């Protein structure tokens, strides 16, 4: 598979911070794993990273989502229910991808599907809904009010 210009590397920015270091570290790891898959694909070595990203993402979804949902509830973030529903939807989509991988093995369309899913999750969830949490975490809220 040749490099695909549609898949540009992701870049973590402080604007995407939740205000909770534990969650931000998880998000940064997600970005790093996604970028590693994109590099592997661009170098024709997708097989070395696909299984790794599938296993990472399933573990990430199980542990990170629970913690994030706890924090959203704790800080009474209005996005909490939407966040929880999107987490469930993501798990369902990724479980289907994993089932496809187990049943049919690796394929170029499957790799593209994984890359699309990871990019989409980053741009439409982490960068928006998760970042909303920063408005409700005490330390970051104070910093944002002072700098405004």
C-alpha positions as a Markdown table, in Angstrom:
| # | Residue | x | y | z |
|---|---|---|---|---|
| 1 | Unk | 0.0 | 0.0 | 0.0 |
| 2 | Unk | 1.5 | 3.3 | -1.0 |
| 3 | Unk | 1.3 | 6.3 | 1.3 |
| 4 | Unk | -2.1 | 7.9 | 1.3 |
| 5 | Unk | -2.1 | 11.6 | 1.5 |
| 6 | Unk | -5.6 | 11.5 | 3.2 |
| 7 | Unk | -4.0 | 10.1 | 6.3 |
| 8 | Unk | -1.9 | 12.9 | 7.8 |
| 9 | Unk | -0.2 | 12.3 | 11.1 |
| 10 | Unk | -2.2 | 13.4 | 14.2 |
| 11 | Unk | -0.8 | 16.1 | 16.5 |
| 12 | Unk | -1.8 | 16.5 | 20.1 |
| 13 | Unk | -2.4 | 20.0 | 21.2 |
| 14 | Unk | -3.1 | 21.5 | 24.7 |
| 15 | Unk | -6.5 | 22.7 | 23.4 |
| 16 | Unk | -7.5 | 19.0 | 23.4 |
| 17 | Unk | -6.6 | 18.6 | 27.0 |
| 18 | Unk | -9.3 | 17.3 | 29.4 |
| 19 | Unk | -7.5 | 18.9 | 32.4 |
| 20 | Unk | -6.9 | 15.4 | 33.8 |
| 21 | Unk | -3.3 | 14.2 | 33.2 |
| 22 | Unk | -4.3 | 10.5 | 33.3 |
| 23 | Unk | -6.8 | 11.0 | 30.5 |
| 24 | Unk | -4.6 | 13.3 | 28.5 |
| 25 | Unk | -1.8 | 10.7 | 28.6 |
| 26 | Unk | -4.2 | 8.0 | 27.3 |
| 27 | Unk | -5.2 | 10.3 | 24.5 |
| 28 | Unk | -1.6 | 11.0 | 23.6 |
| 29 | Unk | -0.9 | 7.3 | 23.5 |
| 30 | Unk | -3.9 | 6.9 | 21.2 |
| 31 | Unk | -2.4 | 9.6 | 18.9 |
| 32 | Unk | 1.0 | 7.8 | 19.0 |
| 33 | Unk | -0.4 | 4.4 | 18.1 |
| 34 | Unk | -2.5 | 5.9 | 15.3 |
| 35 | Unk | 0.5 | 7.6 | 13.9 |
| 36 | Unk | 2.6 | 4.4 | 14.2 |
| 37 | Unk | 0.0 | 2.6 | 12.1 |
| 38 | Unk | 0.1 | 5.3 | 9.5 |
| 39 | Unk | 3.9 | 5.2 | 9.3 |
| 40 | Unk | 3.8 | 1.4 | 9.0 |
| 41 | Unk | 1.3 | 1.6 | 6.2 |
| 42 | Unk | 3.3 | 4.3 | 4.3 |
| 43 | Unk | 6.4 | 2.0 | 4.6 |
| 44 | Unk | 4.5 | -1.1 | 3.4 |
| 45 | Unk | 4.7 | -2.8 | 6.8 |
| 46 | Unk | 1.1 | -2.6 | 7.9 |
| 47 | Unk | 1.0 | -6.2 | 9.0 |
| 48 | Unk | 3.5 | -5.4 | 11.8 |
| 49 | Unk | 1.2 | -2.8 | 13.4 |
| 50 | Unk | -2.4 | -3.8 | 12.6 |
| 51 | Unk | -2.7 | -6.5 | 15.3 |
| 52 | Unk | -0.9 | -4.2 | 17.7 |
| 53 | Unk | -3.4 | -1.4 | 17.1 |
| 54 | Unk | -6.4 | -3.7 | 17.3 |
| 55 | Unk | -5.3 | -5.1 | 20.7 |
| 56 | Unk | -4.3 | -1.6 | 22.0 |
| 57 | Unk | -7.6 | -0.1 | 20.9 |
| 58 | Unk | -9.7 | -2.8 | 22.5 |
| 59 | Unk | -7.7 | -2.5 | 25.8 |
| 60 | Unk | -7.9 | 1.3 | 25.5 |
| 61 | Unk | -11.6 | 1.2 | 25.1 |
| 62 | Unk | -12.1 | -1.0 | 28.1 |
| 63 | Unk | -9.9 | 0.9 | 30.6 |
| 64 | Unk | -9.9 | 4.5 | 29.3 |
| 65 | Unk | -13.6 | 4.8 | 28.6 |
| 66 | Unk | -14.5 | 3.7 | 32.1 |
| 67 | Unk | -12.1 | 6.2 | 33.7 |
| 68 | Unk | -13.3 | 9.0 | 31.4 |
| 69 | Unk | -16.9 | 8.3 | 32.1 |
| 70 | Unk | -16.2 | 8.4 | 35.8 |
| 71 | Unk | -14.5 | 11.8 | 35.5 |
| 72 | Unk | -17.3 | 13.2 | 33.4 |
| 73 | Unk | -19.8 | 12.2 | 36.1 |
| 74 | Unk | -17.6 | 13.4 | 38.9 |
| 75 | Unk | -17.2 | 16.9 | 37.3 |
| 76 | Unk | -20.8 | 16.9 | 36.1 |
| 77 | Unk | -19.9 | 17.5 | 32.5 |
| 78 | Unk | -23.0 | 18.0 | 30.4 |
| 79 | Unk | -21.5 | 15.9 | 27.6 |
| 80 | Unk | -21.4 | 12.8 | 29.9 |
| 81 | Unk | -24.3 | 10.9 | 28.4 |
| 82 | Unk | -23.3 | 11.7 | 24.8 |
| 83 | Unk | -19.8 | 10.6 | 25.7 |
| 84 | Unk | -21.0 | 7.3 | 27.1 |
| 85 | Unk | -23.1 | 6.6 | 24.0 |
| 86 | Unk | -20.3 | 7.4 | 21.6 |
| 87 | Unk | -18.0 | 5.1 | 23.6 |
| 88 | Unk | -20.5 | 2.3 | 23.2 |
| 89 | Unk | -20.8 | 3.0 | 19.5 |
| 90 | Unk | -17.0 | 3.0 | 19.1 |
| 91 | Unk | -16.7 | -0.4 | 20.9 |
| 92 | Unk | -19.4 | -1.9 | 18.7 |
| 93 | Unk | -17.6 | -0.6 | 15.5 |
| 94 | Unk | -14.2 | -1.8 | 16.7 |
| 95 | Unk | -15.5 | -5.2 | 17.8 |
| 96 | Unk | -16.9 | -5.6 | 14.2 |
| 97 | Unk | -13.5 | -4.7 | 12.8 |
| 98 | Unk | -11.8 | -7.2 | 15.1 |
| 99 | Unk | -14.3 | -9.9 | 14.1 |
| 100 | Unk | -13.5 | -9.1 | 10.5 |
| 101 | Unk | -9.8 | -9.4 | 11.1 |
| 102 | Unk | -10.2 | -12.8 | 12.9 |
| 103 | Unk | -12.5 | -14.1 | 10.2 |
| 104 | Unk | -10.7 | -12.9 | 7.1 |
| 105 | Unk | -7.3 | -11.8 | 8.2 |
| 106 | Unk | -5.6 | -8.6 | 7.2 |
| 107 | Unk | -6.6 | -6.8 | 4.0 |
| 108 | Unk | -5.9 | -3.4 | 2.6 |
| 109 | Unk | -9.6 | -2.3 | 3.0 |
| 110 | Unk | -9.5 | -3.4 | 6.6 |
| 111 | Unk | -6.3 | -1.4 | 7.3 |
| 112 | Unk | -8.0 | 1.6 | 5.7 |
| 113 | Unk | -11.1 | 1.1 | 7.8 |
| 114 | Unk | -9.0 | 1.0 | 10.9 |
| 115 | Unk | -7.1 | 4.2 | 10.0 |
| 116 | Unk | -10.4 | 5.9 | 9.1 |
| 117 | Unk | -11.9 | 4.9 | 12.4 |
| 118 | Unk | -8.9 | 6.1 | 14.4 |
| 119 | Unk | -8.7 | 9.4 | 12.6 |
| 120 | Unk | -12.5 | 10.0 | 12.9 |
| 121 | Unk | -12.4 | 9.2 | 16.6 |
| 122 | Unk | -9.6 | 11.7 | 17.2 |
| 123 | Unk | -11.2 | 14.5 | 15.2 |
| 124 | Unk | -14.8 | 14.1 | 16.2 |
| 125 | Unk | -14.6 | 12.7 | 19.7 |
| 126 | Unk | -11.3 | 13.3 | 21.5 |
| 127 | Unk | -10.8 | 16.8 | 20.0 |
| 128 | Unk | -14.4 | 17.9 | 20.8 |
| 129 | Unk | -16.4 | 15.9 | 23.3 |
| 130 | Unk | -13.5 | 14.9 | 25.5 |
| 131 | Unk | -12.0 | 18.3 | 25.4 |
| 132 | Unk | -15.2 | 19.7 | 26.8 |
| 133 | Unk | -14.3 | 18.1 | 30.1 |
| 134 | Unk | -11.6 | 20.8 | 30.6 |
| 135 | Unk | -14.4 | 23.4 | 31.2 |
| 136 | Unk | -15.5 | 21.5 | 34.3 |
| 137 | Unk | -12.3 | 20.3 | 35.9 |
| 138 | Unk | -11.4 | 22.7 | 38.7 |
| 139 | Unk | -7.7 | 23.4 | 38.0 |
| 140 | Unk | -8.0 | 24.0 | 34.3 |
| 141 | Unk | -11.3 | 25.9 | 34.7 |
| 142 | Unk | -9.4 | 28.4 | 36.9 |
| 143 | Unk | -6.6 | 28.7 | 34.4 |
| 144 | Unk | -9.0 | 29.3 | 31.5 |
| 145 | Unk | -10.9 | 32.0 | 33.4 |
| 146 | Unk | -7.7 | 33.8 | 34.4 |
| 147 | Unk | -6.3 | 33.7 | 30.8 |
| 148 | Unk | -9.6 | 34.9 | 29.3 |
